């Protein structure tokens, strides 16, 4: 991350794939706040996030059962014309069927997806 932040100082500008790699690493290491901040800054830096980048963050929120946060990003992703991939869709379906999520989480998912 430190190296990534120094790129503009060296006259280098990261592209969407560079952002994706950093965001994926942050998510993997549990730094979701930092990953979401970086995702939000992508557009300001001329690199709109693609579906792959959104799906990476959405999946991490779903793994942690942070359904409302995941749905926020799904809404944003859909508004920008991107779609959930097969793996992300499977996670949503699994959560709807999972007894650990609880009734409120299931209701949130079912209402969002109009199931």
Helices and strands as residue ranges (DSSP letters): H 2-6, G 8-10, H 16-28, H 32-44, H 51-63, H 67-79, H 86-97, H 102-113
